[in-house]
Amino acid sequence: MSAVPIAFSVCVNGENHALCIPAHRTLLDLLRDDLALTGAKKACNAGTCGACNVLVDDAPVRSCLCLAVTVARKHVMTIEGLASGPSLSAVQRAFVDAGAIQCGFCMPGMIVSATALLMENPKPTRDEIRTAIAGNLCRCSGYVKVVEAIELAVARAQP
């Protein structure tokens, strides 16, 4: 028995999409397979690693656990949408400049989490930064450079 497709609309990275998808499709699969936005990574597929994080109405969401139809009429921002054309966002640039990228697999989720933090709290403490990225797992680093990158983004945003 096949699932009945559901029609809905969503705004992804500022672009409106009218879609018709199976009800069981996750937001991650919609982004990667239907919209060719592969920045959010499919890693654990269980919501434990954070590699698939995106922003839904400015809140971080594990897209592997989110049914796509639940974001109908909402705004989704992926790692690709954080940049402004060819210019990286302030957080993306800070990650590059601080050398926080390592292998890069988990970085989209880390950057999305950091962006969400700075949208909510533009002057976080080191402990608040660590708490904000605690749900993002990285096999390559000890998170030192990631925390430094977020602190760099905070410092650059201050007058």
ZIZI-V162297 format. One record per residue. N is the residue number from 1. PHI is phi in whole degrees, 0 to 359 (NA if undefined). Layout:
# ZIZI-V162297
N PHI
N PHI
This chain:
# ZIZI-V162297
1 NA
2 263
3 287
4 283
5 296
6 243
7 267
8 199
9 235
10 209
11 256
12 241
13 53
14 83
15 244
16 281
17 229
18 257
19 231
20 225
21 225
22 297
23 300
24 272
25 290
26 279
27 299
28 300
29 293
30 299
31 298
32 286
33 271
34 267
35 251
36 57
37 257
38 261
39 295
40 290
41 266
42 264
43 241
44 283
45 57
46 226
47 78
48 257
49 255
50 82
51 294
52 259
53 302
54 223
55 258
56 241
57 48
58 71
59 252
60 292
61 223
62 281
63 291
64 286
65 258
66 260
67 292
68 302
69 295
70 285
71 259
72 305
73 63
74 250
75 252
76 250
77 237
78 257
79 303
80 294
81 277
82 289
83 286
84 250
85 64
86 280
87 270
88 292
89 291
90 300
91 290
92 301
93 298
94 297
95 296
96 294
97 296
98 273
99 69
100 265
101 270
102 45
103 285
104 95
105 297
106 272
107 299
108 304
109 294
110 297
111 294
112 296
113 297
114 296
115 298
116 299
117 301
118 290
119 290
120 274
121 220
122 290
123 229
124 286
125 280
126 301
127 294
128 293
129 296
130 300
131 296
132 296
133 259
134 301
135 274
136 251
137 266
138 228
139 270
140 265
141 232
142 262
143 72
144 300
145 294
146 294
147 298
148 298
149 296
150 292
151 297
152 296
153 298
154 295
155 299
156 291
157 278
158 279
159 289
